[in-house]
């Protein structure tokens, strides 16, 4: 029996987040939507930040935290059961809108089934259509009535395929000032003001640390050996990552690195340069205006599958390099990046030492990062979460129950 829709002043909105970053996006989105729909009820899959906003999570967010082809295949039976159960719950609850937050491998399939079943869907955070096959954009459009994009170059790609996509700004661009000093972050982390500092971030997931942690720490050892006065700070994303990094840091020559729990942003802001794994952290380092060297390895199986299927359509992988190219800063990589077999201690250490030794080059990179920060704002005023809520409000208003949004005046 079909459940009746909620009353007009209390729309039921489903959100599906599959990563820690998605949990933060979801929490900010709930705050922004509540300004427009104070009595709204939010259900689906979310983490602790979303739960703190009164979100009702039907499953543990860690159920979806799976990366790479090989890893997904290993967990496929469980993920398929979860998807089937989640779809049954959503069709029974009949939310006025379901928003998949990132996690495209899981969410787009859920969104497509819901849309085929007559429910309204949106997808928040466009998959990287510039790096993979662009014709994915049309498939995404079959899953989501609207795609919310974090990067300004994405909506034109979707427009070529007739997909409704809106640039809403990147939430990280809201969290970093255009200019930031080092003294405060160094004080907070117990680092001296008068020594060069290198931040090392090998990844936030245990699987990443297993693949590349030893490579990054060995590279840091080589840099420290060549720069005796260097201080190194290593933020750990969680307890498991902390334990593994602590083991890798045993016997570090010279001044022992500072291994800290969390504080990734502070570590970047305290640094003269950053050595880090490719991913969202590279965007954070860019917004912190800190020059960087990037490395990454996926599982060999995942890499072979991607190469065999010719799925990679770009020769740059880190977000600063992708953005620099998209925003007209030339074809040459803005930051050094070493992927897969090129991600070695020798390559990472050499590039980091070259960067630390060249203040003029670091200055030019910082100027480019300031330009890219402005581009990520895209001329939008206010928070990205508010623009995302605005882009979703008319979808909610189009639901059969007719839910007009209040005029929000966020501070």
C-alpha positions as CSV (number, residue, x, y, z in Angstrom):
1,X,0.0,0.0,0.0
2,X,1.4,3.4,-1.0
3,X,2.3,5.7,1.9
4,X,0.6,9.1,1.9
5,X,2.9,12.1,1.3
6,X,3.9,14.2,4.3
7,X,1.9,17.3,5.1
8,X,2.8,20.4,3.1
9,X,4.9,22.0,5.8
10,X,7.0,18.9,6.5
11,X,8.5,17.4,3.3
12,X,10.3,14.1,3.5
13,X,13.7,14.4,1.8
14,X,16.1,11.5,1.4
15,X,19.9,12.0,1.3
16,X,22.4,9.2,0.6
17,X,26.0,9.9,1.5
18,X,28.8,7.3,1.2
19,X,31.9,8.9,2.5
20,X,33.1,11.2,5.3
21,X,33.3,14.1,2.8
22,X,29.7,13.3,1.7
23,X,28.6,13.4,5.4
24,X,30.0,16.9,5.7
25,X,28.2,18.0,2.5
26,X,25.0,16.4,3.7
27,X,25.2,18.1,7.1
28,X,25.7,21.5,5.5
29,X,22.9,20.8,3.0
30,X,20.5,19.9,5.8
31,X,21.3,23.1,7.6
32,X,20.6,25.1,4.4
33,X,17.4,23.2,3.6
34,X,16.1,23.6,7.1
35,X,16.2,27.4,6.6
36,X,13.7,26.8,3.7
37,X,11.7,23.9,5.2
38,X,11.9,24.1,9.0
39,X,9.8,21.1,9.6
40,X,11.4,18.9,7.0
41,X,12.3,15.3,7.8
42,X,15.6,13.9,6.4
43,X,16.2,10.1,6.0
44,X,18.6,7.8,4.1
45,X,22.3,7.1,4.7
46,X,24.5,9.5,6.6
47,X,27.3,9.9,9.1
48,X,27.7,11.5,12.5
49,X,27.6,15.1,11.3
50,X,24.3,14.5,9.5
51,X,23.0,12.6,12.6
52,X,23.8,15.7,14.7
53,X,21.3,17.6,12.5
54,X,18.5,15.2,13.3
55,X,19.0,13.0,10.2
56,X,17.6,9.5,10.4
57,X,20.2,7.1,9.0
58,X,18.8,3.7,7.9
59,X,22.3,2.2,7.5
60,X,25.9,2.8,8.7
61,X,27.6,5.2,6.3
62,X,30.7,2.9,6.4
63,X,28.7,0.3,4.4
64,X,29.3,2.4,1.3
65,X,33.0,3.4,1.9
66,X,34.5,1.2,-0.8
67,X,37.0,2.3,-3.4
68,X,38.3,1.0,-6.7
69,X,37.1,-1.7,-9.1
70,X,38.7,-4.6,-7.2
71,X,37.4,-3.5,-3.9
72,X,33.9,-3.0,-5.2
73,X,33.9,-6.5,-6.8
74,X,34.9,-8.0,-3.4
75,X,32.0,-6.3,-1.7
76,X,29.5,-6.5,-4.5
77,X,27.0,-9.0,-3.1
78,X,26.7,-7.0,0.1
79,X,26.3,-3.7,-1.8
80,X,23.7,-5.2,-4.0
81,X,21.7,-6.4,-1.0
82,X,22.0,-2.9,0.6
83,X,20.9,-1.2,-2.6
84,X,17.9,-3.5,-2.9
85,X,16.9,-3.0,0.7
86,X,17.4,0.8,0.4
87,X,15.2,1.0,-2.7
88,X,12.4,-0.9,-1.0
89,X,12.5,1.6,1.9
90,X,12.6,4.6,-0.4
91,X,9.7,3.4,-2.5
92,X,7.7,2.7,0.7
93,X,8.5,6.1,2.2
94,X,8.1,8.0,-1.1
95,X,10.2,11.1,-0.3
96,X,9.5,14.2,-2.3
97,X,13.2,14.3,-3.4
98,X,16.1,11.9,-3.1
99,X,19.6,13.4,-3.3
100,X,22.6,11.2,-3.9
101,X,25.7,12.8,-2.4
102,X,28.8,11.8,-4.3
103,X,29.4,8.0,-4.2
104,X,28.4,7.7,-7.9
105,X,28.9,4.0,-8.3
106,X,26.2,3.3,-5.8
107,X,24.0,6.4,-5.9
108,X,23.5,6.8,-9.6
109,X,22.1,3.3,-9.9
110,X,19.7,4.0,-6.9
111,X,18.7,7.3,-8.5
112,X,18.0,5.7,-11.8
113,X,15.7,3.1,-10.3
114,X,13.8,5.8,-8.3
115,X,13.4,8.0,-11.3
116,X,12.1,5.1,-13.4
117,X,9.6,4.5,-10.6
118,X,8.4,8.1,-10.7
119,X,10.3,9.6,-7.8
120,X,12.3,12.9,-8.1
121,X,16.0,12.6,-7.8
122,X,19.1,14.8,-7.9
123,X,22.8,14.1,-7.7
124,X,25.1,16.4,-5.6
125,X,28.8,16.4,-6.7
126,X,29.3,15.6,-10.4
127,X,31.5,12.5,-11.1
128,X,34.7,13.4,-12.9
129,X,33.3,13.5,-16.4
130,X,36.5,15.3,-17.6
131,X,38.7,12.4,-16.6
132,X,36.5,9.4,-17.6
133,X,34.3,9.0,-20.6
134,X,32.3,12.2,-21.3
135,X,29.4,10.3,-22.5
136,X,28.8,9.3,-18.9
137,X,27.1,12.7,-18.6
138,X,24.1,11.5,-20.6
139,X,23.8,8.4,-18.4
140,X,24.0,10.6,-15.3
141,X,21.1,12.6,-16.7
142,X,19.0,9.5,-16.9
143,X,19.5,9.0,-13.1
144,X,19.2,12.5,-11.8
145,X,16.7,15.3,-12.8
146,X,19.4,17.8,-11.8
147,X,23.1,17.5,-11.2
148,X,24.7,19.9,-8.7
149,X,28.3,20.7,-9.8
150,X,31.2,21.9,-7.6
151,X,33.4,23.1,-10.5
152,X,32.5,25.8,-13.0
153,X,33.6,23.8,-16.1
154,X,31.2,21.0,-15.4
155,X,27.7,22.4,-16.4
156,X,28.8,23.1,-20.1
157,X,29.8,19.4,-20.4
158,X,26.4,18.3,-19.2
159,X,24.7,20.9,-21.5
160,X,26.2,19.2,-24.5
161,X,24.2,16.1,-23.5
162,X,21.0,17.9,-22.6
163,X,21.4,17.4,-18.9
164,X,20.2,20.0,-16.3
165,X,23.3,20.8,-14.3
166,X,23.9,23.7,-12.0
167,X,27.2,25.1,-10.6
168,X,26.6,25.7,-6.9
169,X,30.2,26.5,-5.8
170,X,32.6,24.3,-3.9
171,X,32.1,24.2,-0.2
172,X,35.8,24.0,0.5
173,X,36.2,27.4,-1.2
174,X,34.1,28.8,1.6
175,X,36.3,27.4,4.3
176,X,39.7,28.8,3.3
177,X,40.5,32.5,3.3
178,X,42.2,34.0,0.2
179,X,45.4,34.7,2.3
180,X,46.4,32.7,5.4
181,X,49.4,33.0,7.6
182,X,51.6,30.2,9.0
183,X,52.3,31.4,12.6
184,X,48.9,30.5,14.1
185,X,48.8,27.0,12.7
186,X,52.4,26.4,13.7
187,X,51.6,27.5,17.3
188,X,48.6,25.2,17.4
189,X,50.8,22.2,16.2
190,X,53.8,23.1,18.3
191,X,56.0,23.8,15.3
192,X,58.7,26.5,15.2
193,X,58.3,29.7,13.2
194,X,61.8,29.8,11.9
195,X,62.2,26.4,10.4
196,X,61.0,25.0,7.0
197,X,58.0,22.7,7.5
198,X,56.7,19.9,5.2
199,X,53.2,18.4,5.7
200,X,52.9,14.8,4.6
201,X,49.5,13.4,3.9
202,X,49.6,9.8,2.4
203,X,45.9,9.3,2.5
204,X,42.9,9.2,4.8
205,X,41.9,5.5,4.3
206,X,43.7,2.4,5.7
207,X,43.7,0.9,2.2
208,X,45.5,4.0,0.9
209,X,48.1,3.8,3.7
210,X,48.7,0.1,2.9
211,X,49.4,0.9,-0.7
212,X,51.4,4.1,-0.5
213,X,52.1,5.0,3.2
214,X,55.6,3.4,3.1
215,X,56.4,5.2,-0.1
216,X,55.4,8.6,1.3
217,X,57.3,8.1,4.6
218,X,60.4,6.9,2.8
219,X,60.2,10.0,0.6
220,X,59.9,12.2,3.7
221,X,63.0,10.5,5.2
222,X,65.0,11.3,2.1
223,X,63.9,14.9,2.2
224,X,64.7,15.2,5.9
225,X,68.1,13.7,5.3
226,X,68.8,16.4,2.7
227,X,67.4,19.2,4.8
228,X,68.6,18.7,8.5
229,X,66.6,21.7,9.8
230,X,63.3,20.5,8.3
231,X,60.3,19.9,10.5
232,X,57.6,17.4,9.3
233,X,54.0,17.1,10.4
234,X,51.9,14.1,9.5
235,X,48.1,14.3,10.2
236,X,46.3,11.0,10.7
237,X,42.6,10.8,9.7
238,X,41.6,8.2,12.2
239,X,42.9,5.7,14.8
240,X,43.6,2.9,12.3
241,X,45.6,5.3,10.0
242,X,47.4,6.7,13.1
243,X,48.5,3.3,14.2
244,X,49.8,2.4,10.8
245,X,51.6,5.7,10.3
246,X,53.2,5.5,13.8
247,X,54.7,2.1,12.8
248,X,56.0,3.5,9.5
249,X,57.6,6.5,11.3
250,X,59.7,4.3,13.6
251,X,63.4,5.0,13.2
252,X,62.9,8.3,11.4
253,X,66.3,10.1,11.1
254,X,66.8,13.6,12.7
255,X,63.9,15.4,14.3
256,X,61.0,13.0,14.7
257,X,57.9,14.1,12.6
258,X,54.9,15.3,14.6
259,X,52.1,12.7,14.1
260,X,48.8,14.4,14.9
261,X,45.2,13.2,15.0
262,X,43.2,15.1,12.5
263,X,44.2,18.8,11.9
264,X,44.9,18.2,8.2
265,X,44.0,21.8,7.4
266,X,46.2,23.2,10.1
267,X,49.1,21.0,9.0
268,X,48.8,22.3,5.4
269,X,48.5,25.9,6.6
270,X,51.6,25.5,8.8
271,X,53.7,24.1,5.9
272,X,56.0,25.6,3.3
273,X,55.1,22.7,1.0
274,X,52.9,19.6,1.1
275,X,53.6,16.1,0.0
276,X,50.3,14.3,-0.4
277,X,48.1,11.7,-2.0
278,X,45.9,12.7,-5.0
279,X,42.3,13.4,-4.1
280,X,40.3,16.0,-2.3
281,X,43.3,16.8,-0.1
282,X,45.0,18.3,-3.1
283,X,42.1,20.8,-3.5
284,X,42.4,21.7,0.2
285,X,46.2,22.3,-0.2
286,X,45.5,24.5,-3.2
287,X,42.9,26.5,-1.3
288,X,45.4,26.8,1.6
289,X,47.8,28.3,-1.1
290,X,50.5,25.8,-0.3
291,X,52.7,24.4,-3.1
292,X,52.6,20.6,-3.3
293,X,53.9,17.4,-4.7
294,X,51.2,14.7,-5.5
295,X,51.5,10.9,-5.7
296,X,49.0,8.1,-5.8
297,X,48.5,4.4,-6.5
298,X,45.3,2.5,-6.9
299,X,45.3,-1.3,-6.6
300,X,47.1,-3.0,-9.5
301,X,43.9,-4.8,-10.5
302,X,41.9,-1.5,-10.6
303,X,44.6,0.2,-12.6
304,X,44.8,-2.6,-15.2
305,X,41.0,-2.7,-15.6
306,X,40.9,1.1,-16.2
307,X,43.8,1.0,-18.7
308,X,42.3,-2.0,-20.5
309,X,38.9,-0.4,-20.9
310,X,40.6,2.9,-21.9
311,X,38.6,4.7,-19.3
312,X,41.2,7.3,-18.4
313,X,40.7,10.3,-20.7
314,X,43.3,12.7,-19.2
315,X,47.0,12.9,-18.6
316,X,46.7,14.9,-15.4
317,X,44.9,13.6,-12.3
318,X,45.3,16.0,-9.4
319,X,42.5,18.6,-9.0
320,X,44.9,21.6,-9.1
321,X,46.3,20.5,-12.5
322,X,42.8,19.7,-13.8
323,X,41.5,23.1,-12.7
324,X,44.5,25.0,-14.0
325,X,44.0,23.5,-17.4
326,X,40.3,24.0,-17.5
327,X,40.7,27.6,-16.3
328,X,43.2,28.5,-19.1
329,X,46.5,28.4,-17.2
330,X,48.1,26.2,-19.9
331,X,48.7,22.5,-20.6
332,X,51.8,22.1,-18.4
333,X,51.0,20.6,-15.0
334,X,50.9,23.3,-12.3
335,X,52.1,20.9,-9.6
336,X,54.3,17.8,-9.9
337,X,52.3,14.5,-9.8
338,X,53.5,10.9,-9.9
339,X,50.9,8.2,-10.5
340,X,51.0,4.5,-10.2
341,X,54.5,3.1,-11.1
342,X,55.9,6.7,-11.1
343,X,54.9,7.1,-7.5
344,X,58.2,6.2,-5.9
345,X,60.2,7.5,-2.9
346,X,62.9,8.8,-5.3
347,X,60.5,10.8,-7.5
348,X,58.5,12.2,-4.6
349,X,61.6,13.2,-2.7
350,X,63.4,14.8,-5.6
351,X,60.3,16.9,-6.6
352,X,59.7,18.0,-3.0
353,X,63.4,19.1,-2.5
354,X,63.2,21.0,-5.8
355,X,60.1,22.8,-4.7
356,X,61.5,23.7,-1.2
357,X,64.7,25.0,-2.8
358,X,62.9,27.3,-5.3
359,X,61.1,30.2,-3.6
360,X,60.3,32.0,-6.9
361,X,58.5,28.9,-8.2
362,X,56.6,28.5,-5.0
363,X,55.5,32.1,-5.3
364,X,54.2,31.6,-8.9
365,X,52.3,28.5,-7.7
366,X,50.7,30.5,-4.9
367,X,49.6,33.2,-7.3
368,X,48.0,30.6,-9.6
369,X,46.2,29.0,-6.6
370,X,44.8,32.4,-5.6
371,X,43.4,32.7,-9.2
372,X,41.9,29.2,-9.0
373,X,40.3,29.9,-5.6
374,X,38.5,32.8,-7.2
375,X,37.4,30.6,-10.1
376,X,35.9,28.1,-7.7
377,X,33.8,30.8,-6.2
378,X,32.5,31.5,-9.7
379,X,31.2,34.9,-8.9
380,X,28.7,33.4,-6.5
381,X,27.9,35.2,-3.3
382,X,27.2,33.3,-0.1
383,X,27.8,29.6,0.9
384,X,27.9,26.7,-1.5
385,X,25.4,24.8,0.6
386,X,22.8,27.6,0.2
387,X,23.2,27.6,-3.6
388,X,22.8,23.8,-3.5
389,X,19.6,24.2,-1.4
390,X,18.3,26.8,-3.8
391,X,18.9,24.4,-6.8
392,X,16.9,21.7,-5.0
393,X,14.1,23.9,-3.7
394,X,12.2,24.1,-7.0
395,X,12.4,20.3,-7.4
396,X,10.8,20.0,-3.9
397,X,8.2,22.6,-4.9
398,X,7.3,20.5,-8.0
399,X,6.5,17.5,-5.9
400,X,2.8,16.4,-5.7
401,X,2.4,17.8,-2.2
402,X,3.6,21.3,-3.3
403,X,6.2,22.5,-0.8
404,X,7.0,26.2,-1.3
405,X,10.4,27.1,0.2
406,X,10.6,29.9,2.7
407,X,12.8,32.8,1.7
408,X,16.0,32.0,3.5
409,X,18.3,34.7,4.7
410,X,21.4,32.8,5.8
411,X,24.0,34.8,7.7
